């Protein structure tokens, strides 16, 4: 490693630490509110005589995580794998199609109505078909996650790639830049904030898409846990699965936010 690279890494470490500290300080009130709410539920539900199968206490939900028969974390890994694979594939397809839309208006006119139609189809009706076509494994869950993640990335990327001023285009063309140079050196840097905004939305939707597919018919995943536990009135396991799904979404969102901070460095707050 060169001295310059070492110095850059040493300078970046305090910045990341300071960013994490500001993030914790920003959401301290939300965390305190969550603690108060959970404490109220822990003591209020038994006092009100609410049965466990209707609404379990937070401690009962936490206890269900340690049940070795449930394998909640194994199901969470299955959902996370499907969501991550679907997010990657859906985001890639959205970005490629956005580039095609920007550079060829006939392509947009031909494909955009079908893209809208794909979003109008109810996911609950499409999920069983994907299971029939792709089998009862990772493929249908990843495909549903990709379908959910595809649209927000496409819309945000297409808008960002077009969000150029006439002066920027005139300057690049005066330097003799051709179409792909314009894309790489101007359109993509300008569009990066919009692309990352779409990716943050797509990260949450990819988890939802994977769970919808698992609810429709799967032997693994948090959607499968919710389906079976609801049938057996094991609401503590249902809430535990919901918590794990939320944590997966937050983890993906946080990873994308961190990547945005490192890549789109010119938009960092001072």
Secondary structure, 3 states (H helix, E strand, C coil): CCHHHHHHHHHHHHHHHHHHHHHHHHCHHHHHHHHHHHHHHHHHHHHHCCCCCCCCCHHHHHHHHCCCCCCHHHHHHHHHHHHHHHHHHHHHHHHHHHHHHHHCHHHHHHHHHHHHHHHHCCHHHHHHHHHHHHCCCHHHHHHHHHHHHHHHHHHHHHHHHHCCCHHHHHHHHHCCCCHHHHHHHHHHHHHHHHHHHHHHHHHHHHHHHHHHHHHHCCCCCHHHHHHHHHHCCCHHHHHHHHHHHHHHHHHHHHHHHHHHHHHCHHHCCC
